[in-house]
Amino acid sequence: MGQIATALLLPDPAEMALIDRAGSRTVPVRALMEHAGRAVARAVIRHGAPCRVLVLCGPGNNGGDGYVAARRLAQAGWPVAVAALSPPRPGSDAAAAAGEWRGPRVAFTAAEVARADLVIDAVFGAGLSRAIDAALAEVLAAARRVVAVDMPSGIDGATGLVLGYAASAEMTVTFVRAKPGHLLLPGREKVGRLVVADIGMPETVWDAVTVRTWRNAPGLWQVPGQAVDSHKYARGVVSICGGGTMPGAARLAAGAARAAGAGLVRLAAGPAADLYRMAEPGLVVDDGGLSGLLEDRRRVVWVCGPGLTEQEVGRVLPMLLEAGRTVLADAGAFAWAAGAPERLAGVSVVTPHEGEFARVFGAPPAGRLAAARAAARRIGAVVVLKGPDTVIAAPDGRAAINDHASAALATAGSGDTLTGIIAALLAAGMAPWQAACAGVWIHGEAGMRAGPWPVAEQFDRHLGAARARAVSLGLAAAPRGADSRLCRLAGSGGVR
């Protein structure tokens, strides 16, 4: 398996346990622990000047990493003490690491924590599955500065949810790969600067474990570039259903589709066509009936929802699905499908924000990642659960988490822009999951290029450059071009 393929993987704690077990067949756990503790010490030394350090150690392997980090920092001349929540199990690798610590040990109390300049939190790692108690929370809360080992204690590594309490770290040092909880909120806000350290885990572990979650980035997908013989139909046709009540939303989606590279964008507005006649001159407005427009077999990709009422969606969406079109559903489609997600069965991509998602599927009970996956399976479509930690989930279980975005995207109409981008990539021939992942990344890139306080209309002027950057980075990430093993694996359901 290529380096790019595994570099973007986000194993959850259960998968990471299997990876550790597979790796230990080649490299002893004690050696991996030594490498991990050394990586923590090295990161702390690079992070700031020597100061009084207190290492809080739990009873498991995370605590073992902490004992090694304490020893390495003391060897480098830093004043270090250790406080143990409880001793490691006798005979364990963590116990061996604890036995090599010859420095001072102090009580595991808030008072001792308050005396330290820097606290290294090696109590619990990403695998924590229960809420920490009030006594531990009081100790953690007394720290002035925190560096976390693997994950700030109290963060669920699979969901990013806070289990009781979690201190905000200046830096988190994790090992092998980042975990979903490092990217999902609120965990992402608690992590601080994330350092992913190589601890010598053999590459063969990726052949033993199935991981189906990725960090969203070029190389996970390939965006088509421009060919010398391209023409508008080769670049793809996007058709958008326009309503008579809120024409602005459909126009925003259309503008984004054009700016993101669609060869031709057509607005099917029917009786409301006059509302769109004075739109951009490159936008074609159709006033004919939908059944007639569907006779054009070149019009494969359709957007249904932006600016449409429930009644308008109820009229056009069933017709699009009956005609076998590739449909991206958004906005008004969620009002029409409220409490009845089966109405969306047959669409290719849906792009709800959290409120729309809850309206259709119910409030997410177990975190955004699991909720998006469950919804994708339920309706057989790619689900883009929008937010600052957008999740893109496929019906077969593949999922990507996007952290390539800016708060500048939090403006009315931004979601319509995203819809248009994804539609343009679908029209260019990308498969739904890859198109959705790439569209979310390009949307984020455009948002970052647009500056701190843009309005949705301003994103379009940055979409060409954003797509070009996605193309460039994707080619650089794939040593054998679009047919690299990464693209085949990401398109086939997982990496083993």
Disulfide bonds with the S-S distance in Angstrom:
none
